[in-house]
Amino acid sequence: MIQIEHIYKQFGKMEVLHDVELHFRKGEAIALIGPNGCGKTTLIKSILRMVLPTKGTIFFEGKDISVSGDQYRRNIGYMPQIGRYPDNMQIGQVIETIQSLRSDILNVDDELIYSYQLKQLYHKRMSTLSGGTRQKVSAVIAFLFNPDVLILDEPTAGLDPIASEILKEKILSARNKGKLIVITSHLLAELDELISEVVFMQDGRVQFHKKVDDLKSDEGTISLSKAISNYLKRGVA
Amino acid sequence: MTRILQLILMDIIRNRVVIAYTIFLALATWSIFFLEDSGNKALITMLNLELLVIPLISILFSAIYIYNSSEFIELLLSQPIKRSQIWINLYLGLAICLLLSFLFAVLPPLLLFGYLQNSIWLIVGGLLVSIIFISLGFLISIIQRDKAKGIGSALMIWLFFALLFDGLVLFILFQFGDYPIEKPMVFMSMMSPIDLLRIMNLMQLDASAMMGYTGAIFQQYFGSTIGTWLTLFILGIWALLPFWLSLQKFKKKDL
């Protein structure tokens, strides 16, 4: 569904992505992991064309996104790491604004609005919100239009345990509906139950892309965090 | 009207700066017409005020507005909306609001005092100078990522065109007055939209004595009609080119 071919990205002199090549297929749930600053967010933003790669092409459903126009993003729900919203808008206004821009979509999925009880907070201005509540708004917007692809950048960071449990349930149900899910996170234990594949990145390069089960059996362990730390230790040795 | 433009317009109209700007322009226009006894003099005072205040407000307000809407732009970009559509609608929104404030402030006194016919070019000039400096504001806000530096550059550009440029022209005139520098001077006056607007207006008011050096050359070279069209054409370039450049940069910007 998403084909990333030889992507390079430089910010000034710094090379953030180096020859990244990945294929994501429908029904997969992929974890993008790696140390801070390894290029995960840049890669995600390249898929959304918020960052334009220096070199290389990305295909969405077989079409080169640099020439196919912006309509491909209809099928993508994106939850940013740090959601930035106009300060003087209220929660309700933000959600209504987004909805009014996508009035072509009739069956909206507003389940998260109710499970997060956001209706009670609808009149609150975005500037007064805590980080966690902002994350909830971002999550609502990402799932709102029933997209085929969900791209979630550190979705549970800043959420309280109950809220992150609700979000995980939501991700699992989306996965069961056969959607493509891409998640970045540092909480490996949390990812374990959500994902089917792991992409490990370091210094802007993809180190491996494996099925979770293969990775675990290769490393001889049943937990994802153990498997990753075994892999890293072997690299150092 | 697209939904994005509606959202932007609603946001700008509620902005206190726009309201204050409209009130200020209205008060200034009314008082000029009450105080000046001769009509032509009032129009020239209006012109000078217009060429000083409108550029300042247009360039500062548009640059600051773009800096402050970076979050809104990001929110829109995560949806299936073209980048160029966002940028063009921001431009349209700002232009519509500032042009309407200008017309709303200036038209009633002009109508009441019966100067509407004589002041057509004054109004055209006010509209053009608004668009030109909004356009420059867009260019600054995309070149300069830092808001404080951006506002500083906007002020510098305003200072340059509104005050320093005239001094520069005068300096060159005094230094090279013995040489045939008419043609270079005409060319030089095209480098400043404010100068061009002044020339355009004064050619229409037929206040040759007040046109200054470049204005006299303009009239001599092109005559009133061709001269006016030529200035209009160059002012059109001034209005569109900076915005077009900013659009190209915005399309390639990493967010």
Interface residues (C-beta under 8 A of the other chain):
Chain A: F11 K45 L48 M50 V51 L52 G69 D70 Q71 Y72 R73 R74 Y78 P80 R84 Y85 P86 D87 V94 T97 I98 S100 L101 R102 S103 I141
Chain B: R3 I4 L7 S69 S70 E71 F72 E74 L75 L76 L77 S78 Q79 P80 I81 K82 R83 K252 D254 L255
